[in-house]
Amino acid sequence: MRFTSRDRWPLWLWLFCLFIAASLSIAVEAAIGSTPAWIVLLVQLLLCGWAAITTPLHITLDLEQLCVGKAQIDRRFIRVATALTSHEMALTRGRNANPLCWMAIRFWVSTGVKIEISDPLDPTPYWLVSAKRASALAEALSHKN
Protein backbone atom coordinates (compact mmCIF):
# COMPACT_ATOMS: atom_id res chain seq x y z
CA MET A 1 0.00 0.00 0.00
CA ARG A 2 1.33 3.42 -0.90
CA PHE A 3 -1.51 5.37 0.74
CA THR A 4 -4.49 4.50 2.88
CA SER A 5 -7.00 6.75 4.60
CA ARG A 6 -10.31 6.50 6.40
CA ASP A 7 -11.76 9.82 7.55
CA ARG A 8 -13.85 9.07 10.61
CA TRP A 9 -16.56 11.22 12.12
CA PRO A 10 -15.35 14.31 14.00
CA LEU A 11 -16.35 14.93 17.61
CA TRP A 12 -18.88 17.63 16.66
CA LEU A 13 -20.82 15.18 14.47
CA TRP A 14 -20.97 12.62 17.30
CA LEU A 15 -22.19 15.31 19.70
CA PHE A 16 -24.83 16.46 17.22
CA CYS A 17 -26.15 12.89 16.78
CA LEU A 18 -26.22 12.39 20.55
CA PHE A 19 -28.09 15.67 20.97
CA ILE A 20 -30.70 14.65 18.40
CA ALA A 21 -31.07 11.20 20.00
CA ALA A 22 -31.47 12.70 23.46
CA SER A 23 -33.97 15.29 22.23
CA LEU A 24 -36.17 12.70 20.55
CA SER A 25 -35.97 10.39 23.56
CA ILE A 26 -37.02 13.19 25.90
CA ALA A 27 -39.97 13.98 23.61
CA VAL A 28 -41.00 10.29 23.55
CA GLU A 29 -40.66 10.09 27.35
CA ALA A 30 -42.87 13.14 27.81
CA ALA A 31 -45.49 11.76 25.44
CA ILE A 32 -45.72 8.04 26.25
CA GLY A 33 -43.34 7.10 29.07
CA SER A 34 -39.82 6.16 29.97
CA THR A 35 -39.65 2.57 28.66
CA PRO A 36 -40.41 3.57 25.04
CA ALA A 37 -37.98 6.49 25.45
CA TRP A 38 -35.16 4.12 26.46
CA ILE A 39 -35.99 1.87 23.52
CA VAL A 40 -35.96 4.83 21.12
CA LEU A 41 -32.64 6.04 22.58
CA LEU A 42 -31.06 2.59 22.21
CA VAL A 43 -32.24 2.23 18.60
CA GLN A 44 -30.93 5.71 17.75
CA LEU A 45 -27.54 5.02 19.34
CA LEU A 46 -27.25 1.74 17.42
CA LEU A 47 -28.12 3.56 14.18
CA CYS A 48 -25.55 6.29 14.93
CA GLY A 49 -22.90 3.63 15.58
CA TRP A 50 -23.79 1.83 12.36
CA ALA A 51 -23.65 5.10 10.40
CA ALA A 52 -20.30 6.04 11.95
CA ILE A 53 -18.86 2.69 10.86
CA THR A 54 -20.28 2.61 7.32
CA THR A 55 -20.13 6.24 6.14
CA PRO A 56 -16.41 7.17 6.38
CA LEU A 57 -14.72 7.11 2.99
CA HIS A 58 -12.01 4.47 2.69
CA ILE A 59 -9.23 5.39 0.25
CA THR A 60 -6.44 3.00 -0.73
CA LEU A 61 -3.72 3.47 -3.31
CA ASP A 62 -1.16 0.94 -4.45
CA LEU A 63 1.14 0.73 -7.44
CA GLU A 64 -1.66 -0.31 -9.81
CA GLN A 65 -5.00 1.00 -8.54
CA LEU A 66 -6.77 3.73 -6.65
CA CYS A 67 -9.81 2.58 -4.66
CA VAL A 68 -12.22 5.15 -3.24
CA GLY A 69 -15.05 3.44 -1.42
CA LYS A 70 -16.30 0.76 -3.85
CA ALA A 71 -15.00 2.56 -6.95
CA GLN A 72 -11.61 1.74 -8.41
CA ILE A 73 -9.51 2.98 -11.27
CA ASP A 74 -6.19 1.90 -12.73
CA ARG A 75 -3.40 4.38 -12.11
CA ARG A 76 -2.58 4.49 -15.82
CA PHE A 77 -5.81 6.48 -16.34
CA ILE A 78 -4.90 9.10 -13.72
CA ARG A 79 -3.44 12.16 -15.38
CA VAL A 80 -3.12 14.82 -12.66
CA ALA A 81 -4.03 14.96 -8.97
CA THR A 82 -4.46 18.33 -7.28
CA ALA A 83 -4.96 18.89 -3.55
CA LEU A 84 -7.76 21.37 -2.86
CA THR A 85 -8.17 23.71 0.10
CA SER A 86 -11.56 23.97 1.77
CA HIS A 87 -12.44 27.02 -0.35
CA GLU A 88 -11.31 25.36 -3.61
CA MET A 89 -13.17 22.18 -2.64
CA ALA A 90 -16.38 24.13 -2.00
CA LEU A 91 -16.17 25.79 -5.41
CA THR A 92 -15.26 22.57 -7.23
CA ARG A 93 -18.13 20.56 -5.74
CA GLY A 94 -20.51 23.50 -6.13
CA ARG A 95 -20.75 26.09 -8.85
CA ASN A 96 -17.64 24.93 -10.76
CA ALA A 97 -18.61 21.25 -10.79
CA ASN A 98 -18.67 19.41 -14.09
CA PRO A 99 -21.92 17.38 -14.30
CA LEU A 100 -19.95 14.42 -15.68
CA CYS A 101 -17.51 14.21 -12.76
CA TRP A 102 -17.61 11.46 -10.16
CA MET A 103 -17.78 12.65 -6.54
CA ALA A 104 -17.00 10.84 -3.33
CA ILE A 105 -17.46 13.56 -0.75
CA ARG A 106 -18.25 13.61 2.94
CA PHE A 107 -19.68 16.79 4.41
CA TRP A 108 -17.50 16.59 7.52
CA VAL A 109 -14.27 16.70 5.45
CA SER A 110 -13.62 20.15 4.01
CA THR A 111 -10.50 19.45 1.90
CA GLY A 112 -10.08 17.06 -1.01
CA VAL A 113 -8.34 16.03 -4.19
CA LYS A 114 -9.33 16.60 -7.80
CA ILE A 115 -8.09 13.61 -9.83
CA GLU A 116 -8.15 14.22 -13.57
CA ILE A 117 -8.92 11.10 -15.64
CA SER A 118 -7.80 10.27 -19.17
CA ASP A 119 -9.71 7.10 -20.07
CA PRO A 120 -10.84 7.11 -23.73
CA LEU A 121 -13.76 4.79 -22.89
CA ASP A 122 -15.03 6.83 -19.94
CA PRO A 123 -16.47 10.37 -20.33
CA THR A 124 -15.75 11.17 -16.65
CA PRO A 125 -13.34 14.14 -16.69
CA TYR A 126 -12.27 13.89 -13.05
CA TRP A 127 -12.92 12.39 -9.64
CA LEU A 128 -13.53 14.70 -6.71
CA VAL A 129 -12.63 12.97 -3.45
CA SER A 130 -12.89 14.27 0.12
CA ALA A 131 -9.71 13.66 2.09
CA LYS A 132 -8.38 15.14 5.31
CA ARG A 133 -4.86 14.32 4.12
CA ALA A 134 -5.43 15.76 0.63
CA SER A 135 -1.83 16.86 0.09
CA ALA A 136 -0.49 13.41 0.99
CA LEU A 137 -2.96 11.71 -1.37
CA ALA A 138 -2.16 14.09 -4.24
CA GLU A 139 1.55 13.54 -3.65
CA ALA A 140 1.13 9.75 -3.62
CA LEU A 141 -0.89 9.89 -6.84
CA SER A 142 1.73 12.01 -8.58
CA HIS A 143 4.42 9.35 -8.04
CA LYS A 144 3.89 6.62 -10.64
CA ASN A 145 6.28 4.03 -9.20
N, C-alpha and C positions, 0 to 999 in steps of 0.2 A: 504494500500500500504506500503510495506517495503522499496521499492526503486523505484524512477522514474527519468528518465533522457531524455533530448532531446538536442543533441549537435547541436546548430545553426551554421550558417556560421560565420567564423571570418571576421574581418574588411578587411584583405588583399584580401579575395575572393570577397567581395563586390566591392572593389576598382578595382580589375582586371576585373570584369564583366562590371563595368561602363567605364573603359578604352576601352574595346573591343567595347562596344556599341557606345561610342563617336567616336572612330576611324572609324567604319563602317558608321556612320551617316555623318561624314565629307567627306568620300569618295563618298557617294551617293550625297551629296550636291554639290561636285565639278563636278560630272558627269552629274546629271540631275536636280538639283535645290533644293531649300530649303524646299519646301512643302513635297516632297517625303522623304527628310532627316528627317524631324520632325516626319513623320509617321513611318519611320524605327526605329528612336530612341524610340518612344512611344511603339512600338511592342516589341522591345528588352527589355525595362525596365519592361514591363508587364511579359515577359517570365522569366526575372531574378527574379522578385518577386514571380512568381509561383514556380520556381525551389527552391528558398530559403525557401518556405513554405513546399514543398513536399519532399525534399531530406534529411533533417535531420533525423537521426535514433532515433526513439522513443523506449525507453526501460522501461518496467514496471516489477516489481517483487512483488508478494504477497506471502502468505503462501503456495499456491498450484501451481502456475505457473510462468514461466518466459516468457514474450512476448518481442520479438525483431522485430520491424517492424510488419509485418503480421504473422511471425512465432511464434509459441508457443510450449512450452514443459513443461510437469509436472516436478515439482521439485524432485520427487522420482527418476527420470532418471538422475539427475545431480550428478556426482560423486565428481569431484574436480573443483574448479574455481581458476585460477591463474591470478593475475594482471600482465600485461606485460609492460615493459618500451618501449620507442619508438624504441630502437635498437632491443629488443626481438620481438616486434610486426613486425618490418620490416623483420626479419628472418623467423618468423612463417608464415607470409602471402606470403613470397617469396620462397626462396630455400628450407626451411624446411617444407613447406606446405604438408599436406597429401591430395591427390586428392579427397578423400572421405569426407573431412571436409565441413562444411557449414560455409560460411563467410558472415558477415554483416559488411562491412567496408566502411568508408568514408575517402577519401583522405585527408581531412582537419583535421582529428583527428589522432594524431600520436600514442597514447597509446591505450591499449585494454585489453580484458580479454579472456583467453582460458578456455572454459568450457567443461570439459571432460564428455562424455555421456556414460551411460551404459544401453542402451535399447536393449534387445535381438532381437527385431523385426526390428531394424534400424541399418544399417551398418555404420552410421555416427559416427566417433570416437570422434569428438569434434566440438564445435561451436567456431568460432573466431569472436569476436564482438568488434568494435571500441567503445571506451568510454573515454571521458575526465576524468571522475571520476572513473577510472578503479579500484583503490584500494577499494573505497567504494562499488562498485558493487561486487567485489570478496568477500569482507567481508560479505555483505548481503547474498550472495549465500552460504557462508560457514555456516551460522546459519540456521538450519533446522526448528526452531520454531519461 
